[in-house]
């Protein structure tokens, strides 16, 4: 399968979603949507059996198409004064490899990254280091629907188990 991610500021209306769904069906694919009103963003995992060009996905202002399955994580610190520093650490000159965008949202921020370039452990560690400076806790929410291979990669990294595959992740087996 070929995966792309559509990132949308806000919530697309039903006609816009139908347009994207139809474009994916025309490629023998589908779009899996996830809306997060608190973060003010919507994501669609675009999945197709055959290669296609991300430029073929019709976009409008406020939308971005990434030519891979990305991870988008909303981070809501308990200490609001940490937000500018967290933003600088993730979007500034020293941003970790693979970070594609950082968006501000009500009480937090959303970081989008390519897990094939930058690992979840690195991004999470940077978030924790910046928040620790302010004795801040955090609430995080995964915003993007993810394909099985990316979920297995996150589990493999988190558990430090290199032999773990999508066929051995219980949550993925239950979903089948």
N, C-alpha and C positions, 0 to 999 in steps of 0.2 A: 504494500500500500504506500501511497504517496501522501504526505501530510503537509498542510500549510496551516497557518493561524491567521485569522482575521481579528484585529484589535479595533474596537469601536469606542469612541468617546460617547458616553451616554447609553441610551437604549434605542436601537433602531425600531422603527414602526413595523407593523405586520407586513406591509407591502415590500419594504426593504428586505426583511428576512425572507419573504417568499421569493424575491428576486435572486438572492444568494442561494437559497435551497434549489431553485430551478436550474441555476448555473451549474451546481454540483451534480444534480441528477442528469444533466445533459452530458456529463463526463463519467457517468456510471459511478457516481460518488454520493456523498452526503455531507451535511453540515451538522455538527453537534454544538448546540448553543449553551452558553452559561451567562446569565445576567447577574450583576451585583450592584444594586441601587446604592448601597452605602459607599462603595468605591467609585461609583459613577461610571462604570465601564461594562462593556459586553464583549465576550470573546466567542469565536466560533472555531472549532477544530474542523478544517476542511480536509476531507478524506476522499481519495480517488484511487481506482485500481490502475489507471494508466497515467503516464507522465503528462503534465500540463504546465503551462507557463503561469507564474503568479500574476503576470500582467493581464492574463485572460480573466481574472476575477474582477468583476466591475466594482470599483470603489468610488466613494463620494468623500467630500471633505470631512475630516475627523476620523477617517478609517485608515488603517495600515494593514498590508498583507505581508506576512513573513513567510519566506520560502522553506519553512520547517515548522515543526511543532515546538512552540516556545512555552516557557513557564511564566505566568504572571502571578505575582504574590502581592497582596495588599498587606501593609504593615501599619498598625495603629499603636504608637507608643503611649505609655501611660504618662510620660512627661513630654508635653507638647514642645517644650524648648529644645528637645533633641531633634525635631524634624529638619531644620535647616542643615544641621551637621550630617544627619543621615542622608539627606538629599545630596549634599556635596560628596559624601563618601561613595555613593552609588552612581552619581551622574557626572561628577567632576573629572578633573584630569587624571586622577588615580583610580578611576572606576575599574572594577574587575573585568577581565576579559569576558566577552559574551553578553554584557549588558547592552540591550538594544534601546531602551527608553525608560525614563522614570517620570511618572505623572503624579502631580499632587492631587489629593482628594480630601474630603472633609475629615479632618483629624488624623490624616496619615498620608501615605504615598503608595503608589503601585510601581513595582519594579518588574520590567519585562526582560527576560534573558533567554539566550539560546543554550540549552543544557548540553549541547554537543561541544560547545566552546568553553563555557564556564559552569562549574559544578554547583549544585545546590549547597554543598557544605561551605564553599567559599563565600557565596552570597549571604548565607545565614550567619557565618562567622563575622563578616563585616557588619551586618546589622547588629549582632550582639555586642561587638566591641564598641560601636558608637553609642548604643543605648546604655551600656554599662557606665559610660562617662557621666551619665545623668541619673544613675540608679533607677533607670526606667525599665519597667516590664513592657510586654508587648502582646498584642493580639494579632495573629496573622490569619489570612484567608487565601487559599488557593483559588484563583479566579478562572484559570483556563482548564477546559476539558483536555485530557492528555491521552495519547495512544498507549497501548500496553507496553511497548518497548521503553518509552520514557518513564513510565511508572516503575518498571523493573529496574531501570538505571538509578532512579532515586532510592529505591529500596536497597539495591546493591551497594550504593555509596554510603547510605545511612547505617546499614548493618555491617558494612565492611566485609561483604561476602561476594567475592568476584564470580563465583560459580552460579549465582542466583540469576534465573531467567524468568521471562514472563509466564512460562509454564509452571513455575514454582511459587508464584505470588498468590496467596490465598484469595485476596480481594478480587483479583482478576479471574481466578477460577470460578468463584461464586457468580460473577457477572456473566459468565458464558452460559 
